[in-house]
Amino acid sequence: MARHTVTGIGSDGRSTILATQDKAISAAHGFEGLADDSAIEAGPDRADKSIVKLYEADRPGLANRPATGEFLPIATPPHGALWLEMKFDGPYETEFHRTDSIDFHYIVAGEVELLLEDGSVTLGAGDSVIVPGVIHRWRSERSWHSNLFVIGLEPA
């Protein structure tokens, strides 16, 4: 089953995994009817329903994150948005870095390890992760493909 991971700052001030859970069908506030099986019915001429709440925030442009760590500039202004498709053919590795953004990754294919200051998680096809400007790095021994949605944050 696909998993969803949320990263952030732990009580020791280091980047860490805050939560990992199997994806479950639910709906965001105001869309409760979409999680009701009677709202969308499967049939010969209708699609099967799959609604997964991955993240909900009142003010996504604000996040607690460190002002330390190697800064990787992303061309997304504060409260701006950017949607990328990333494909890496073969081994790939970054240094530890941080961004002034909340990064929403959805792994389309392959496998990649997300390393934090305190812990790591291996992500595969169907998995998703939120990285809110915390110190992290990526490592993969094989090809991987990710859709990345970025929301710009106020500089730390």
C-alpha atoms as an extended CHARMM CRD file, in Angstrom:
* protein
*
       156  EXT
         1         1  MET       CA              0.0000000000        0.0000000000        0.0000000000  PROA      1               0.0000000000
         2         2  ALA       CA              1.2090000000        3.5030000000       -0.7920000000  PROA      2               0.0000000000
         3         3  ARG       CA              2.3840000000        5.6390000000        2.1390000000  PROA      3               0.0000000000
         4         4  HSD       CA              2.3730000000        9.3450000000        2.8960000000  PROA      4               0.0000000000
         5         5  THR       CA              5.2140000000       10.9030000000        4.9200000000  PROA      5               0.0000000000
         6         6  VAL       CA              5.3610000000       14.3240000000        6.5790000000  PROA      6               0.0000000000
         7         7  THR       CA              8.7310000000       15.7830000000        7.5860000000  PROA      7               0.0000000000
         8         8  GLY       CA              9.4710000000       18.7250000000        9.8560000000  PROA      8               0.0000000000
         9         9  ILE       CA             11.5450000000       19.9000000000       12.8050000000  PROA      9               0.0000000000
        10        10  GLY       CA             11.8050000000       17.6060000000       15.8390000000  PROA      10              0.0000000000
        11        11  SER       CA             12.0160000000       18.6850000000       19.4760000000  PROA      11              0.0000000000
        12        12  ASP       CA             15.8220000000       18.6720000000       19.1520000000  PROA      12              0.0000000000
        13        13  GLY       CA             15.6770000000       21.2520000000       16.3140000000  PROA      13              0.0000000000
        14        14  ARG       CA             16.7620000000       18.7450000000       13.6340000000  PROA      14              0.0000000000
        15        15  SER       CA             14.8880000000       17.7010000000       10.5090000000  PROA      15              0.0000000000
        16        16  THR       CA             13.0180000000       14.4410000000       11.0620000000  PROA      16              0.0000000000
        17        17  ILE       CA             10.0420000000       12.3330000000        9.9900000000  PROA      17              0.0000000000
        18        18  LEU       CA              6.9870000000       13.5720000000       11.8840000000  PROA      18              0.0000000000
        19        19  ALA       CA              4.5100000000       11.0020000000       10.5460000000  PROA      19              0.0000000000
        20        20  THR       CA              4.2290000000        8.1430000000        8.0740000000  PROA      20              0.0000000000
        21        21  GLN       CA              0.9200000000        6.4810000000        7.3310000000  PROA      21              0.0000000000
        22        22  ASP       CA             -0.7930000000        4.3300000000        4.7590000000  PROA      22              0.0000000000
        23        23  LYS       CA             -2.9520000000        6.4070000000        2.4640000000  PROA      23              0.0000000000
        24        24  ALA       CA             -6.6270000000        6.1880000000        3.4340000000  PROA      24              0.0000000000
        25        25  ILE       CA             -9.6750000000        7.5070000000        1.6400000000  PROA      25              0.0000000000
        26        26  SER       CA            -10.9500000000       10.6750000000        3.2770000000  PROA      26              0.0000000000
        27        27  ALA       CA            -11.8100000000       14.2010000000        2.2350000000  PROA      27              0.0000000000
        28        28  ALA       CA            -10.5490000000       17.6440000000        3.1980000000  PROA      28              0.0000000000
        29        29  HSD       CA            -12.7450000000       19.9740000000        5.2830000000  PROA      29              0.0000000000
        30        30  GLY       CA            -15.6090000000       21.1810000000        3.1260000000  PROA      30              0.0000000000
        31        31  PHE       CA            -15.4160000000       18.1500000000        0.8060000000  PROA      31              0.0000000000
        32        32  GLU       CA            -16.8020000000       15.5180000000        3.1980000000  PROA      32              0.0000000000
        33        33  GLY       CA            -19.4180000000       14.4830000000        0.6460000000  PROA      33              0.0000000000
        34        34  LEU       CA            -16.6760000000       13.3250000000       -1.6970000000  PROA      34              0.0000000000
        35        35  ALA       CA            -15.6050000000       10.6380000000        0.7840000000  PROA      35              0.0000000000
        36        36  ASP       CA            -19.1560000000        9.2920000000        0.9690000000  PROA      36              0.0000000000
        37        37  ASP       CA            -19.5130000000        6.2060000000       -1.2300000000  PROA      37              0.0000000000
        38        38  SER       CA            -22.8940000000        7.4920000000       -2.4390000000  PROA      38              0.0000000000
        39        39  ALA       CA            -21.3410000000       10.7320000000       -3.7690000000  PROA      39              0.0000000000
        40        40  ILE       CA            -19.4040000000        9.0290000000       -6.5670000000  PROA      40              0.0000000000
        41        41  GLU       CA            -20.5870000000        5.6510000000       -7.7260000000  PROA      41              0.0000000000
        42        42  ALA       CA            -18.5600000000        3.2730000000       -9.8690000000  PROA      42              0.0000000000
        43        43  GLY       CA            -20.3560000000        1.6890000000      -12.7710000000  PROA      43              0.0000000000
        44        44  PRO       CA            -19.8460000000        0.5630000000      -16.3320000000  PROA      44              0.0000000000
        45        45  ASP       CA            -19.6420000000        4.1730000000      -17.5370000000  PROA      45              0.0000000000
        46        46  ARG       CA            -18.1580000000        5.7340000000      -14.3660000000  PROA      46              0.0000000000
        47        47  ALA       CA            -14.6930000000        5.6800000000      -12.8790000000  PROA      47              0.0000000000
        48        48  ASP       CA            -13.8500000000        4.0620000000       -9.5600000000  PROA      48              0.0000000000
        49        49  LYS       CA            -13.4450000000        6.6400000000       -6.7820000000  PROA      49              0.0000000000
        50        50  SER       CA            -10.1760000000        7.3090000000       -5.0120000000  PROA      50              0.0000000000
        51        51  ILE       CA             -9.9250000000       10.4470000000       -2.8900000000  PROA      51              0.0000000000
        52        52  VAL       CA             -6.9120000000       10.7160000000       -0.6080000000  PROA      52              0.0000000000
        53        53  LYS       CA             -6.3140000000       13.6580000000        1.7410000000  PROA      53              0.0000000000
        54        54  LEU       CA             -2.5480000000       14.1050000000        1.8360000000  PROA      54              0.0000000000
        55        55  TYR       CA             -2.1870000000       17.5280000000        3.4100000000  PROA      55              0.0000000000
        56        56  GLU       CA             -4.3520000000       20.3010000000        4.8030000000  PROA      56              0.0000000000
        57        57  ALA       CA             -3.2170000000       23.6330000000        6.2380000000  PROA      57              0.0000000000
        58        58  ASP       CA             -4.8220000000       26.9580000000        7.0040000000  PROA      58              0.0000000000
        59        59  ARG       CA             -1.6870000000       28.9260000000        6.0750000000  PROA      59              0.0000000000
        60        60  PRO       CA              0.6420000000       26.7680000000        3.9710000000  PROA      60              0.0000000000
        61        61  GLY       CA              2.9840000000       29.6910000000        3.2710000000  PROA      61              0.0000000000
        62        62  LEU       CA              4.1700000000       29.6550000000        6.8970000000  PROA      62              0.0000000000
        63        63  ALA       CA              6.3000000000       26.8130000000        8.2450000000  PROA      63              0.0000000000
        64        64  ASN       CA              8.7650000000       26.3310000000       11.0820000000  PROA      64              0.0000000000
        65        65  ARG       CA             12.1680000000       25.6070000000        9.5220000000  PROA      65              0.0000000000
        66        66  PRO       CA             15.8300000000       26.2710000000       10.1940000000  PROA      66              0.0000000000
        67        67  ALA       CA             17.7870000000       29.2230000000        8.8580000000  PROA      67              0.0000000000
        68        68  THR       CA             20.8560000000       26.9760000000        8.7400000000  PROA      68              0.0000000000
        69        69  GLY       CA             21.9990000000       24.4290000000        6.1820000000  PROA      69              0.0000000000
        70        70  GLU       CA             23.1150000000       24.7810000000        2.5650000000  PROA      70              0.0000000000
        71        71  PHE       CA             20.5060000000       26.9150000000        0.8030000000  PROA      71              0.0000000000
        72        72  LEU       CA             19.2490000000       25.7000000000       -2.5910000000  PROA      72              0.0000000000
        73        73  PRO       CA             17.4570000000       28.5790000000       -4.3080000000  PROA      73              0.0000000000
        74        74  ILE       CA             14.2010000000       27.6580000000       -6.0210000000  PROA      74              0.0000000000
        75        75  ALA       CA             12.6990000000       30.2830000000       -8.3230000000  PROA      75              0.0000000000
        76        76  THR       CA              9.3890000000       30.4240000000       -6.4590000000  PROA      76              0.0000000000
        77        77  PRO       CA              8.4840000000       33.7230000000       -4.7550000000  PROA      77              0.0000000000
        78        78  PRO       CA              6.8960000000       33.7150000000       -1.2930000000  PROA      78              0.0000000000
        79        79  HSD       CA              3.3470000000       32.3060000000       -1.5630000000  PROA      79              0.0000000000
        80        80  GLY       CA              3.9700000000       31.5630000000       -5.2580000000  PROA      80              0.0000000000
        81        81  ALA       CA              3.5730000000       28.1020000000       -6.7440000000  PROA      81              0.0000000000
        82        82  LEU       CA              5.6010000000       25.9040000000       -9.0700000000  PROA      82              0.0000000000
        83        83  TRP       CA              4.7600000000       22.4550000000      -10.4570000000  PROA      83              0.0000000000
        84        84  LEU       CA              7.6020000000       20.2840000000      -11.7730000000  PROA      84              0.0000000000
        85        85  GLU       CA              7.9800000000       16.8320000000      -13.2130000000  PROA      85              0.0000000000
        86        86  MET       CA             11.3720000000       15.3290000000      -12.3900000000  PROA      86              0.0000000000
        87        87  LYS       CA             12.9090000000       12.2280000000      -13.9740000000  PROA      87              0.0000000000
        88        88  PHE       CA             16.2980000000       10.8350000000      -13.0380000000  PROA      88              0.0000000000
        89        89  ASP       CA             17.7300000000        8.0190000000      -15.1630000000  PROA      89              0.0000000000
        90        90  GLY       CA             20.2720000000        6.1000000000      -13.1240000000  PROA      90              0.0000000000
        91        91  PRO       CA             21.9520000000        6.8000000000       -9.7770000000  PROA      91              0.0000000000
        92        92  TYR       CA             21.2520000000       10.2080000000       -8.2280000000  PROA      92              0.0000000000
        93        93  GLU       CA             22.4080000000       11.8780000000       -5.0060000000  PROA      93              0.0000000000
        94        94  THR       CA             22.3040000000       15.3930000000       -3.5700000000  PROA      94              0.0000000000
        95        95  GLU       CA             24.0920000000       17.0360000000       -0.6620000000  PROA      95              0.0000000000
        96        96  PHE       CA             22.1370000000       18.0520000000        2.4250000000  PROA      96              0.0000000000
        97        97  HSD       CA             20.2560000000       21.2700000000        1.6100000000  PROA      97              0.0000000000
        98        98  ARG       CA             17.1420000000       23.3010000000        2.4240000000  PROA      98              0.0000000000
        99        99  THR       CA             14.7970000000       25.5370000000        0.4240000000  PROA      99              0.0000000000
       100       100  ASP       CA             12.4450000000       28.4250000000        1.1490000000  PROA      100             0.0000000000
       101       101  SER       CA              9.5080000000       26.2980000000        0.0380000000  PROA      101             0.0000000000
       102       102  ILE       CA              7.1220000000       23.5550000000        1.0240000000  PROA      102             0.0000000000
       103       103  ASP       CA              7.7740000000       20.7030000000       -1.4010000000  PROA      103             0.0000000000
       104       104  PHE       CA              5.0270000000       18.1770000000       -2.1240000000  PROA      104             0.0000000000
       105       105  HSD       CA              6.5330000000       15.1150000000       -3.8400000000  PROA      105             0.0000000000
       106       106  TYR       CA              4.5290000000       12.3150000000       -5.4290000000  PROA      106             0.0000000000
       107       107  ILE       CA              6.6810000000        9.3830000000       -6.5460000000  PROA      107             0.0000000000
       108       108  VAL       CA              5.4150000000        8.1970000000       -9.9290000000  PROA      108             0.0000000000
       109       109  ALA       CA              7.9560000000        5.4250000000      -10.5710000000  PROA      109             0.0000000000
       110       110  GLY       CA             11.1830000000        3.9660000000       -9.2130000000  PROA      110             0.0000000000
       111       111  GLU       CA             12.5560000000        4.2940000000       -5.7110000000  PROA      111             0.0000000000
       112       112  VAL       CA             14.3760000000        7.0630000000       -3.8160000000  PROA      112             0.0000000000
       113       113  GLU       CA             15.6040000000        7.5100000000       -0.2500000000  PROA      113             0.0000000000
       114       114  LEU       CA             14.8900000000       10.7860000000        1.5450000000  PROA      114             0.0000000000
       115       115  LEU       CA             17.5240000000       11.4120000000        4.2300000000  PROA      115             0.0000000000
       116       116  LEU       CA             16.9810000000       13.8900000000        7.0560000000  PROA      116             0.0000000000
       117       117  GLU       CA             19.2360000000       14.9400000000        9.9150000000  PROA      117             0.0000000000
       118       118  ASP       CA             17.4760000000       12.4000000000       12.1250000000  PROA      118             0.0000000000
       119       119  GLY       CA             16.1540000000        9.4810000000       10.0660000000  PROA      119             0.0000000000
       120       120  SER       CA             15.3300000000        8.4760000000        6.5260000000  PROA      120             0.0000000000
       121       121  VAL       CA             12.5120000000        6.9300000000        4.5130000000  PROA      121             0.0000000000
       122       122  THR       CA             12.5530000000        4.9720000000        1.2530000000  PROA      122             0.0000000000
       123       123  LEU       CA              9.8180000000        6.0870000000       -1.1280000000  PROA      123             0.0000000000
       124       124  GLY       CA              8.4370000000        4.1350000000       -4.0680000000  PROA      124             0.0000000000
       125       125  ALA       CA              5.7420000000        4.4920000000       -6.7190000000  PROA      125             0.0000000000
       126       126  GLY       CA              2.5220000000        5.8600000000       -5.2110000000  PROA      126             0.0000000000
       127       127  ASP       CA              4.2180000000        7.2600000000       -2.1000000000  PROA      127             0.0000000000
       128       128  SER       CA              4.1290000000       10.9590000000       -1.2680000000  PROA      128             0.0000000000
       129       129  VAL       CA              6.0730000000       13.2070000000        1.0780000000  PROA      129             0.0000000000
       130       130  ILE       CA              5.9510000000       16.8030000000        2.3020000000  PROA      130             0.0000000000
       131       131  VAL       CA              9.2780000000       18.5720000000        2.8860000000  PROA      131             0.0000000000
       132       132  PRO       CA              8.6060000000       22.0160000000        4.4690000000  PROA      132             0.0000000000
       133       133  GLY       CA             11.9730000000       23.7070000000        3.9520000000  PROA      133             0.0000000000
       134       134  VAL       CA             13.8430000000       21.3890000000        6.3210000000  PROA      134             0.0000000000
       135       135  ILE       CA             17.3940000000       20.1120000000        5.7980000000  PROA      135             0.0000000000
       136       136  HSD       CA             17.3150000000       16.9860000000        3.6330000000  PROA      136             0.0000000000
       137       137  ARG       CA             18.9850000000       15.1030000000        0.8020000000  PROA      137             0.0000000000
       138       138  TRP       CA             17.9690000000       12.5560000000       -1.8530000000  PROA      138             0.0000000000
       139       139  ARG       CA             19.7120000000        9.3140000000       -2.8200000000  PROA      139             0.0000000000
       140       140  SER       CA             18.7900000000        6.6560000000       -5.3660000000  PROA      140             0.0000000000
       141       141  GLU       CA             20.6980000000        3.7470000000       -6.8930000000  PROA      141             0.0000000000
       142       142  ARG       CA             18.2760000000        3.4690000000       -9.7990000000  PROA      142             0.0000000000
       143       143  SER       CA             15.9750000000        5.6290000000      -11.8900000000  PROA      143             0.0000000000
       144       144  TRP       CA             13.0680000000        7.4850000000      -10.3150000000  PROA      144             0.0000000000
       145       145  HSD       CA             10.3130000000        9.8620000000      -11.4180000000  PROA      145             0.0000000000
       146       146  SER       CA              8.5170000000       12.4060000000       -9.2270000000  PROA      146             0.0000000000
       147       147  ASN       CA              5.8830000000       15.0880000000       -9.6070000000  PROA      147             0.0000000000
       148       148  LEU       CA              6.8130000000       18.0410000000       -7.3780000000  PROA      148             0.0000000000
       149       149  PHE       CA              4.4880000000       20.8840000000       -6.3720000000  PROA      149             0.0000000000
       150       150  VAL       CA              6.2500000000       23.7840000000       -4.6080000000  PROA      150             0.0000000000
       151       151  ILE       CA              4.7880000000       26.6290000000       -2.5200000000  PROA      151             0.0000000000
       152       152  GLY       CA              7.2290000000       29.4790000000       -1.8530000000  PROA      152             0.0000000000
       153       153  LEU       CA              7.7870000000       30.5380000000        1.7690000000  PROA      153             0.0000000000
       154       154  GLU       CA              8.9390000000       33.7750000000        3.3360000000  PROA      154             0.0000000000
       155       155  PRO       CA             12.7610000000       33.5940000000        3.5910000000  PROA      155             0.0000000000
       156       156  ALA       CA             13.9700000000       31.9980000000        6.8430000000  PROA      156             0.0000000000
